Amino acid sequence: MIYVITHKNFKPIVKSKLYKTLLVGADNNQGDKDYLRDNDFPGNISSKNKNYCELTGVYWIWKRSKEDIVGICHYRRYFTTSETFKKSHIIDQQEQVQKILQNYDIIATIRNPDVYDGMTAKEHFCKNHDINVWNQCKKIIKNDKPEYLEDYKWFEKQTTGFCFNMMISNKAIFDQYCEWLFSILFELEKKIDLSQYDAYNQRMFGFVSERLLNVWVHHHHLRVKELPVYLVDNRSFFKKVSDKLHRILHNEK
C-alpha cells in the first residue's frame, strides 16, 4: 500500500487500489470524509504537522498500517518508472512494487546531482535552514546512536541525496527506520526553539528527516532502487524542455 499524503482535498490523478489517501494535520486540516486521518489513534502526532510536515503521516503508517509493503508519496508527487515524467508511467500496480523489491530493499527518489545546488549536504542545509540544527542533530547521534556517526559525517560531504521523504519498502524495514528516525527527532525537538524561524523553516523536522534517510540507508547498506518523481504541477523548465526533446527524438506526440 502506498499512502498519498495530503493536507487538503485534491483530485486524484491515479486510480488504483495501490493508493490510499492520508490526511495529515487532521487536527486542523479538512479533507474528504473517505480520507484516512493521522489523528485517529491515541498518541498520534497530528498536532505537530506544522513542524513535521508529512512525517505525521509517516508516524501514522508506522503505528497503524498492517500492510506487508508500505510507501509514501504526496498528492502532487508520485514515483514513476520513466524520466520522461509522463503520468502514464506512474507506478500503479502492486506487482510493479513487488517485482522491484525482489531485488532491492527500498525504493527512493533519484539522487539528482542538482538537488543541493553544487554544495555539500551540510553546506546546503546550513545555508537554507540552520547550522545549529545540523550540529544538534549530529550531537544527538554521537551521544545516542554512535554507530551512525560515521554515516552522518559521510553524508555531510555528499553533493546529492534522497528527497521529499518518499520511500517504499517492506513494513519491517519501514518500522525499523521510523523507530530510529523519531527517536532522534523527538530529542532534537527538545533542543530547538522553532519560534525563531519563519513559516518555511518551522517545517524544520521535515527537512531534517529528508537528510536522515540518507544516513540510515548508508549505514545499513540497503539496496536502493532510485526512481524519478512525477510532479503533478510546477514542473521545472528543465524538465519541460527535457520532455519536449525526448518527444522530438522519439517522434512522440
ZIVEN-V983056 format. One record per helix or strand of 2 or more residues. SS is the DSSP state (2 for helix, 1 for strand). FROM is the first residue (numbers start at 0). LEN is the number of residues. If there is no record, write none. Layout:
ss=SS from=FROM len=LEN
ss=SS from=FROM len=LEN
This chain:
ss=1 from=1 len=5
ss=1 from=18 len=5
ss=1 from=35 len=2
ss=2 from=45 len=7
ss=2 from=54 len=10
ss=1 from=68 len=6
ss=1 from=76 len=4
ss=2 from=86 len=3
ss=2 from=93 len=8
ss=1 from=105 len=4
ss=2 from=120 len=8
ss=2 from=130 len=14
ss=2 from=145 len=11
ss=1 from=166 len=4
ss=2 from=170 len=21
ss=2 from=193 len=3
ss=2 from=200 len=19
ss=1 from=223 len=8
ss=2 from=236 len=13
